[in-house]
Amino acid sequence: MTKKIMYNPPHPGEIIKEVYLDQLELTVTKAARALDVTRKTLSSIINGKSGISPAMAIRLSKAFNTTPQLWMNMQQSYDLWHTQNQIDISKVESLRATG
């Protein structure tokens, strides 16, 4: 049985905007330039339309002195919560080894 995450974790883009861009008074354009990505790419993440890729996680970790794992874990928590709340697994059978 899969244990459900009980809260709706924020999209990593919200964290980037609120914790980093807003606090550091950075524009999306300036942050995108620093991350060596297009403004469109960063804007898509901040607006929750795209997720954090491993490559972006590495860029963010260097830019904001964090770890890639932080960003990947955030994305995974977000994706898992939303997927668990969207799919119906009532007809999935439990398969267990006997013995």
C-alpha positions in Angstrom: 0.0 0.0 0.0 1.4 3.4 -0.9 1.3 6.0 1.8 -0.1 9.3 0.4 1.6 12.6 1.1 -0.9 14.5 3.1 -0.2 18.1 1.9 0.0 19.8 -1.4 3.7 20.6 -1.8 4.5 23.8 -3.7 5.8 23.7 -7.2 9.6 24.4 -7.2 8.9 27.4 -9.3 7.1 29.0 -6.5 10.1 28.5 -4.2 12.4 30.0 -6.9 10.2 33.1 -7.2 9.4 33.7 -3.5 12.5 32.6 -1.7 15.2 33.5 -4.3 14.1 36.0 -6.9 11.9 38.1 -4.6 14.3 38.0 -1.7 17.3 38.9 -3.9 15.3 41.4 -5.9 16.1 39.6 -9.2 14.1 39.9 -12.3 13.4 36.7 -14.3 15.6 38.1 -17.1 18.6 38.6 -14.8 18.1 35.3 -13.1 17.8 33.5 -16.4 21.0 35.1 -17.6 22.8 34.0 -14.5 21.5 30.4 -14.9 22.5 30.4 -18.6 18.9 29.6 -19.7 16.4 31.6 -21.7 13.9 33.9 -20.0 11.1 31.7 -21.4 12.6 28.6 -19.8 12.8 30.1 -16.4 9.4 31.8 -16.7 7.8 28.5 -17.6 9.2 26.9 -14.4 8.3 29.9 -12.2 4.7 29.8 -13.5 4.4 26.0 -12.8 4.2 25.1 -16.5 7.5 23.2 -16.5 9.3 21.1 -13.9 12.8 21.0 -12.7 15.1 18.8 -14.9 18.3 17.4 -13.6 20.2 19.9 -15.6 18.2 22.8 -14.2 18.7 21.3 -10.7 22.4 21.5 -11.1 22.2 25.1 -12.4 20.0 26.2 -9.5 22.2 24.5 -7.0 25.2 26.4 -8.2 23.4 29.7 -8.5 21.7 29.6 -5.1 24.3 27.5 -3.1 22.0 24.6 -2.6 22.2 21.0 -3.8 20.7 19.4 -6.9 19.0 16.9 -4.7 17.0 19.7 -3.0 15.5 20.7 -6.3 14.9 17.2 -7.6 13.3 16.1 -4.3 11.0 19.2 -4.4 10.0 18.3 -8.0 9.5 14.7 -7.1 7.3 15.5 -4.1 5.2 17.9 -6.2 4.8 15.4 -9.0 4.0 12.4 -6.7 1.4 14.3 -4.8 -0.4 15.5 -7.9 -0.2 12.1 -9.6 -1.5 10.3 -6.4 -4.5 12.6 -6.4 -5.3 12.2 -10.1 -5.1 8.5 -10.8 -7.5 5.7 -9.7 -5.7 2.7 -8.5 -8.8 0.9 -7.1 -8.5 -1.8 -9.7 -4.8 -2.4 -9.4 -4.1 -5.8 -7.8 -1.5 -6.4 -5.1 1.2 -8.8 -6.2 3.1 -10.5 -3.4 5.6 -13.4 -3.3 4.3 -16.4 -1.4 6.5 -18.4 0.8 
